[in-house]
Amino acid sequence: MALTVSGPQAREKPRCADCGSGDYLVFGDYVPARLLHDSQWSAASASYTCGQCGGNGGHEVPSSWVPPGWFWYQ
C-alpha cells in the first residue's frame, strides 16, 4: 500500500477508495503535519483498512483532522 498525495482524496477526510464509505475505517497509521528541517511543512497522512469491504488505502488528510479515538493527538 502506498500513500498518495494527489487526486480527489488528497487532504480530505479518509474514505475507502473501493466502497466509498468512511464509516468503517480502521486506522493503522497516522502521521500528523510536521515541520521539516528546511522549514517546509509535511502534510498529515493516514492509512487504513475498510471494515466493510476489506480495502486498504491511505492519503494526505487535513492538518486539523485526527483519527477518531486517537485522543493523544488532540
C-alpha positions in Angstrom: 0.0 0.0 0.0 1.3 3.4 -0.9 0.2 6.8 0.3 -0.9 9.0 -2.5 -0.6 12.8 -2.4 -2.8 13.8 -5.3 -6.2 13.0 -6.7 -9.7 13.5 -5.4 -9.0 12.2 -1.9 -5.9 14.3 -1.2 -6.3 16.3 2.0 -9.9 15.2 2.6 -11.3 13.1 5.5 -10.5 9.5 4.7 -12.9 7.4 2.7 -12.5 3.9 1.3 -11.5 4.2 -2.4 -13.1 0.8 -3.1 -16.6 1.2 -1.5 -16.7 5.0 -0.8 -17.5 4.7 2.9 -15.7 6.4 5.7 -17.8 4.8 8.4 -15.9 1.5 8.7 -12.3 2.6 8.6 -9.8 1.1 11.0 -6.7 3.3 11.1 -3.4 1.6 11.2 -1.1 4.7 10.8 -1.4 8.4 11.3 1.3 10.9 10.8 0.4 14.5 11.9 1.6 17.5 9.9 5.2 18.4 10.9 7.8 21.0 10.2 10.9 19.6 8.4 14.5 20.6 8.7 14.3 23.0 5.8 11.3 25.0 7.2 8.9 23.2 4.9 5.8 21.5 6.2 5.0 17.9 5.6 1.3 17.2 5.3 -0.6 14.9 7.7 -1.4 11.5 6.4 -3.4 8.4 7.4 -3.5 4.8 6.3 -6.4 2.5 6.9 -8.3 -0.8 6.2 -12.0 -0.7 5.5 -14.0 -3.0 7.8 -16.9 -3.1 5.3 -15.2 -4.3 2.1 -11.6 -5.1 3.3 -10.0 -2.5 1.1 -6.7 -0.7 2.1 -5.7 2.8 1.4 -4.1 5.9 2.6 -3.6 9.6 1.7 -3.0 13.1 3.0 -5.6 14.4 5.4 -6.4 17.9 6.6 -3.9 19.1 9.3 -6.8 19.7 11.7 -8.1 16.1 11.4 -7.1 13.2 13.7 -8.3 9.6 13.6 -11.4 9.1 15.8 -10.4 7.9 19.3 -6.8 8.9 18.9 -7.1 11.4 21.7 -3.3 11.8 22.3 -3.2 13.9 19.0 -6.0 16.3 20.1 
